[in-house]
């Protein structure tokens, strides 16, 4: 399903760039470009599809994001990376950190359901409130990603 990421119960903060986000993926490499750290996280959030239907998205999640490497070697960035690596020796690490922010158009794969829930929306005065949900399971986490340019995503 393709939709626009809306608010979250709480936003995350990306580990290196310290930006508010719904989800992030971080890869850190040491000189020689050997991967020394990889992490990802996603907060439960809401989607809006076609500007009308609000969908609750719950984990567990698998975050599939890609981006270009960042080459900021500033002392503050390197300090944050060193802290993430549990005070590993100082090196000129390179990293990439991709994020999903509120308002981004995303792709989500998971198990869909509709339930009567007070947090849902009523379609008419006498109708029960319906909550649309996409969720993952430990065996099959919900996959969160951003459609690539040129893909068939609307």
C-alpha positions in Angstrom: 0.0 0.0 0.0 1.2 3.5 -0.8 0.1 6.4 1.4 1.3 9.6 3.2 2.9 9.2 6.7 0.9 11.3 9.2 1.4 11.8 12.9 2.9 9.3 15.3 2.1 8.5 18.9 5.7 9.8 19.5 8.4 10.7 17.1 11.9 9.2 17.1 15.1 11.1 16.9 17.6 9.9 14.3 20.9 8.9 16.0 23.4 10.9 14.0 21.6 13.9 12.5 19.3 14.3 15.5 16.3 14.9 13.4 12.7 14.1 14.4 11.3 11.2 12.3 8.9 8.3 12.2 11.5 5.8 11.1 15.3 5.7 10.4 18.0 3.4 9.2 21.7 4.0 10.0 24.8 2.3 8.6 28.3 3.3 9.8 31.5 2.2 8.1 35.1 2.6 9.3 38.0 3.5 7.0 38.4 0.7 4.5 34.6 0.9 4.3 33.9 -2.1 6.5 30.4 -2.0 8.1 30.7 -1.7 11.9 27.2 -0.7 12.8 23.7 -0.9 11.4 20.5 0.0 13.2 16.9 0.9 12.3 13.8 1.8 14.3 10.2 2.8 13.6 7.6 4.3 15.8 3.9 3.3 15.5 2.3 5.9 13.2 -0.7 6.8 11.1 -1.1 6.9 7.3 -3.6 8.9 5.2 -4.6 7.2 2.0 -6.3 9.3 -0.7 -6.6 12.1 1.9 -9.6 10.4 3.5 -8.9 7.1 5.2 -6.7 7.1 8.3 -4.8 3.9 8.9 -3.0 3.0 12.1 0.4 1.2 11.5 1.8 -1.0 14.2 4.9 -3.1 14.4 7.1 -5.0 14.7 8.7 -3.3 11.7 11.4 -3.9 9.2 12.7 -0.6 7.9 14.0 -0.7 4.3 15.5 2.7 3.4 18.5 3.6 1.3 20.3 6.8 0.8 23.7 8.3 -0.3 26.6 8.3 2.1 27.1 11.4 4.2 30.7 12.7 4.4 30.4 15.0 7.4 33.5 14.5 9.4 32.8 17.3 11.9 33.7 16.7 15.5 30.1 16.6 16.7 29.0 14.0 14.1 32.1 11.8 14.8 31.4 12.1 18.6 27.8 10.9 18.1 29.0 8.0 16.0 31.7 7.1 18.5 29.0 7.1 21.3 26.8 4.8 19.2 29.8 2.4 18.8 30.3 2.3 22.6 33.3 4.6 22.6 35.2 2.8 19.9 38.6 4.4 18.9 38.2 7.7 17.1 38.3 7.2 13.3 36.9 9.1 10.3 33.7 7.0 10.0 31.4 7.4 7.1 27.7 6.8 7.5 24.3 7.0 5.9 21.2 7.7 7.7 17.8 7.6 5.9 14.6 8.8 7.5 10.8 8.8 7.1 9.3 12.0 8.2 5.7 13.2 8.6 4.4 14.0 5.2 6.6 11.5 3.3 4.9 9.3 0.7 5.7 5.7 1.8 5.1 2.1 1.0 3.9 -0.3 3.7 3.4 -4.0 3.6 1.7 -5.9 6.5 -1.4 -7.5 7.6 -4.5 -5.3 7.2 -7.6 -5.4 9.4 -10.6 -3.3 10.3 -12.0 -3.3 13.8 -14.6 -1.4 15.9 -12.5 0.8 18.1 -13.2 4.1 19.9 -10.0 5.5 18.3 -11.5 4.9 14.8 -13.7 7.2 12.7 -17.5 7.0 12.2 -18.7 7.1 8.6 -22.2 8.2 9.8 -23.8 9.2 13.0 -25.2 5.8 13.9 -22.2 3.8 12.6 -19.6 2.3 14.9 -16.1 3.9 14.9 -13.9 1.8 12.6 -10.1 1.7 12.9 -8.2 0.5 9.9 -4.8 -1.1 10.8 -1.8 -2.5 9.1 0.5 -4.4 11.4 3.4 -6.8 11.5 4.1 -9.9 13.6 7.4 -11.2 15.0 7.6 -13.7 12.2 6.5 -11.3 9.5 7.2 -7.7 10.4 5.5 -4.8 8.6 7.9 -3.5 5.9 8.2 0.3 5.8 10.0 1.9 2.8 10.0 4.9 0.5 9.1 4.1 -3.2 12.0 4.7 -5.5 11.8 7.4 -8.2 10.3 6.0 -11.4 8.5 3.1 -9.6 4.8 2.5 -10.1 4.0 4.1 -6.8 1.2 6.7 -7.2 
